[in-house]
Amino acid sequence: MKITIVTIGSRGDIQPFLALGVGLNQVGHQVKLATHDTFGSWIKSYGLDFAKLEGNPQEWLESEAAKQIMASAKNPWQFIRLFGSAINPMMDSLMSDAWAACQGADAIISHCIVAWVQDLARKLNVPYFMTAFSPLSATSKYPISLTPGKSLGGLLNYLSYPLSQLMFWQLFRSPTNKWLKSNLDIPGSSGIPVVNTRYSVCSGHTKSFIAMNIECESLKKMLHIKNAIATAL
């Protein structure tokens, strides 16, 4: 099976997907990892196919915009706003590159930060899996990881998930929908997979680090990324 994995960011956003790709490759799948050119040689050294995406994370990390984003890490709303301002100018090229990388794929996996890849998979009519390094399904036990970490109380803990995800999506909705309409004749995006529950959401964390208080079926799906992918494929 041909599987394309799409991710952007620094090495910390790439390496988990490289490991996943190597594992999938070892069980017989042909894996292509689509990300920034600076990681191309590293990825190919592990026997995976590589596709280039727009952007140079090292240059970006040294920019003033990146410093402001890092400084806002304890304020989730400001962090999301600044991140959106930094990434939006690259959206057209990113989506075009990702679309090219996904051609011929039998299944597509992406980092949650590029959840719009779901719409590319929808157009290609292939299975899509969104992945995350921390829980994204709402629970009253603890808030979403974008918050400072302290409990906000049951109701606010639960609401922190859909509110943060919806706010994050608003930053990318306009450029995403514009590209989809212009290039794929899709009137609008499917939205956020975690909210619309249309796709499988898999997580790279384990209950060894985060106590899983199961409150819904979607949270159960997040426990084991390999099992979720293997079952769905």
ABEGO torsion letter per residue (X at the ends): XBBBBBBBEBAAAAAAAAAAAAAAAAAGBBBBBBBBAAAAAAAAAAGBBBBBBBEBAAAAAABAAAAAAAAAAABAAAAAAAAAAAAAAAAAAAAAAAAAAABGBABBBBBAABAAAAAAAAAAGBBBBBBBABBABBBAABBBAABAGBBAEAAAAAAAAAAAAAAAAAAAAAAAAAAAAAAAGBABBAEBAAAAGABBBBBABBAAABBBBBABAAAAAAABAAAAAAAAX
